[in-house]
């Protein structure tokens, strides 16, 4: 059995390396390294794939979130409701823009925003709801959009972990994640389901006026060269990354299917255990593309299990060990620990297992059996 990797980018590259080489060679030959043809081609391919009118590529996923917020005509002190259980970028960009982060607790099963807590958090200063499709599972977007429309609030989707997921609403209509809210942001960090060979990101929207503003902000606030209408950023997806992503986008659906298949195999071994909580899927399997396969175990055993896996050369991740409301940079009297019961619980229980397109049955069986061996002690 091959060595187990948390993310096997090398194995994935082997199957597409000739296609990648051809695309990179084209960029090298035309020397259009910034805003070259590859960027425009990738943009159009992604618009078609995600069934969204406009894709604006940028330098990384954090920039994508910041640019999206910058385009929304917000004022310092305006409130953004988001999750307490996510990567730091989500709150980081809110703070950088002098907006007010309003953190709410999660649903204990999906780890996504708790709908009831969103409703309670709305004030007359609430301007944005920012759901994060954590670990690859789409948030309850139909309810979130209903709340937003009833309260004249913008929805910004953080789709960094769920690109390619399909959300099915109550009437059976299927929509790609990232094409549901007013605007969305995604990341092409190498370990993502659609990952480049360096940094990259993009903003999606169906709003043509918003698209023009977003595109200007990402390019120093310019519509016309040397004429700056907005305070902007220098945030571009370079041509080589676009060329690589253009190839990988063709395989994204198959990559996500491989992740789902791996998750089902994990479930086969682990779901009957009363001392393991496997990932919960709300609705159809297509709504979860398993950026991570995250289980929950007794909080007293989680760190011991992590050490046991390390001893057995099995990589793991703990996403995330500290909720946002307890991060030193963002501690605030407005965040009451008792308001984050679910988040405070899961951060002590979650552990993510290897998840990628190259996982084999034997590897998953070995990982699962080692976990069971530890829990049987």
Buried (B, 14 or more C-beta within 10 A) or exposed (E): EEEBBBBBBEBBBEEBEEBBEEBBEBBEEEEBEEBBBBBBBBBEBBBEBBBBEBBBBBBBBBBBBBBBBBBBEBEEEBBBBBBBBBBBBBBBBBBEBEBBBBBBBBBBEBBBBBBEBBBEBBEEEBBBBBBBBBBBBBBBBBBBBEBBEEBEBBBBBBBBBBBBBBBBBEEEEEBBBBBBBBBBBBBBBBBBBBBBBBBBBBBBBBBEEBBBBBBBBBBBBBEEEEEBEBEBBEBBBBBBBBBBBBBBBEBBEEBBBBBBBBBEBBBBBBEEBEEBBBBEBBBEBBBBBBBBBBBBBEEEBBBEBBEBBEEBEBBBBBBBEEBBBBBEEBEEEEBEEEBBEBBBBBBBBBBBBBBBBBBEEEBBBBBBEBBBEBBEE
